[in-house]
């Protein structure tokens, strides 16, 4: 197990992958009757809110140039 901190950029990338995965899986589950569309929509919206929160914490890129 790694002891180094996970950067905010890595966290954002991880949640982006999770949102994409859930969209694919929930689509299948709704089609199979394992989940309602309303529940899938709510779960995806919640994860997208997590993503937006993390993205708001990413510092702006450093600007190179002269003073």
Buried (B, 14 or more C-beta within 10 A) or exposed (E): EEEEEEEBEEBBEEBBEEBEEBBEEBBEBBEEEEBEEEEBEEBBEEBBEBBEEBBEEEEEEEEEEEE
